[in-house]
Amino acid sequence: MKVIGEPQLIGYQKCANLSNPEKPVEYQLRYFAKVEPIGEFTPDCDPDGDVTELLEIDPKDYKKYFDWGEVGDVIIGRALKFLKNF
């Protein structure tokens, strides 16, 4: 992917490992960036196959594809504000 413009930090999420409290807490950073594909898409080489296709979706429809719950609503809301000002 080619980033067009400067990525903007939307926020972060603290992720405690509830199944193994001995593991360190992880943080997930969320960014807004306008991107465009470079060349043809090829599926992720990750053995789990997490990325299988490239879709351009309306951010308002994100729950059709994944649901981050209440945190996701805040993240998408902030991303939409960045998009409006882009």
N, C-alpha and C positions, 0 to 999 in steps of 0.2 A: 504494500500500500504506500502511496505517496501522500504525505501530509501537506495540505495546502493551508498556510497560515500557522500561527503559533498555537500549540496546544494550551488549553486553559484548564487549570485544576478546578474540578467541581467539588471534590471533597474526598473523604476517606471513610472507611468502615473498619472497625475493630472486630476481628473474628477470633473468638476464643474457641479452642478445640474442646468441645464438651465431652467427646468420647474419650479423650486422653488429656486430662488437665496438666499432665507433666510436660506436654509439648509447649513450646513458647507461643505466645499470642501472635497472630499474624495480622497485618494491616493490608487492606486492599485500597489502592488509590484509583480514583475515577477521574478521567479527563474528557474534555470535549475537544474534538479536532475535526475539521473538515478534511476528508480523505477521498482519494480516487484510486482505483486499481491500477497497477502497473502490469501489463501483459495479461495473459490468461490465468485464471484461478486454478490452482492445483490443491487438492485436499491436503490438510495438515499431515505432516509426517509423524505426529504424535501417535504412539502406539494405541492410545485410547480412542483416537479418531475424533477428538473433540470438535474440530473445525472441518465440516464436510461440504459447506457451500458458502458462497458470498451473496448476501442479500442486502439490498438497500430498502429499508423500511421507514415508514413514517414513525418517528419516535412516540407519537401518541398511541400507536398500536403495539408497543413493545410487549405487552402482556400476552399477546397472541403467540409470541415466540419464547419468552422467558418471563418469570415473575420473581422479582426481587423483593416483593412485599412493600411495606411502608417505606423502607429505606430506598427502594427502587423508585417509588413515586417522587421522593425528594430529589434523587439523582436526575431522573428524567426531566423534572420540572426545571432544575438548574440548567440542564443541557439545552432545553427549549429556549430559555432566556438568552443563552449564549448564541444560539442559532438565529434568534430574532435580531441580534445586534451584529451578526457576522456580515 
